[in-house]
C-alpha cells in the first residue's frame, strides 16, 4: 500500500512540474485575465521572451505562447494603467513571486517586474509593462497594434502605430 501511495505522489509531483498551469506562470492571450499558461523554458520561476519579425513592423517581442507582446502608452515602469475590463482584453505577461523574465536570442533589452494592485508580478521590458491582446489568435498576429493606446513591443522599444490609412478599422 505504501508503495502505491508513494508512486501516486511521485506521479502527481511529476505532472505538476511538467505542466504547471497554476497562477503565476505567464498569461496567455487566448485565456481570460488571470488564467495562466504553462511555464516556459526559463522554468517555473520565469519566462523567456523571444522575438519575431514582420515585414511592416520589424522585430517585435513574443511571449512563451509565441504570440505578440504589447505595451500601453501611459504605463510606467512602476505602474500599469490597465485594470478591470482592460485586463480581459489585454492579459499581462506575469511571473510568479521571485520569478523573472529573460530574453531569448536577439532580445537584449532590460527586463524587470512591477507589482500589480492584485499582488501579481507583471513583466516589463525597457521600462514598459507587457501585455497580450485577446484578438491575436495566431503567433504571427499583431492585430492589437494601435488599439486603445497599445503598441506592439518592439525589440528596441514600442513600434509606432500605423497611419489611419495603414490599417483600416482602427
C-alpha positions, 0 to 999 in steps of 0.5 A: 500500500505504501508503495502505491501511495508513494508512486501516486505522489511521485506521479502527481509531483511529476505532472505538476512540474511538467505542466504547471498551469497554476497562477503565476506562470505567464498569461496567455492571450487566448485565456481570460485575465488571470488564467495562466499558461504553462511555464516556459523554458526559463522554468517555473520561476520565469519566462523567456521572451523571444522575438519575431519579425514582420515585414511592416513592423520589424522585430517585435517581442513574443511571449512563451505562447509565441504570440505578440507582446504589447505595451500601453502608452501611459504605463510606467515602469512602476505602474500599469494603467490597465485594470478591470475590463482592460485586463480581459482584453489585454492579459499581462505577461506575469511571473510568479513571486521571485520569478523573472523574465529573460530574453531569448536570442536577439532580445537584449533589452532590460527586463524587470517586474512591477507589482500589480494592485492584485499582488501579481508580478507583471513583466516589463521590458525597457521600462514598459509593462507587457501585455497580450491582446485577446484578438491575436489568435495566431503567433504571427498576429499583431492585430492589437497594434494601435488599439486603445493606446497599445503598441506592439513591443518592439525589440528596441522599444514600442513600434509606432502605430500605423497611419489611419490609412495603414490599417483600416478599422482602427 
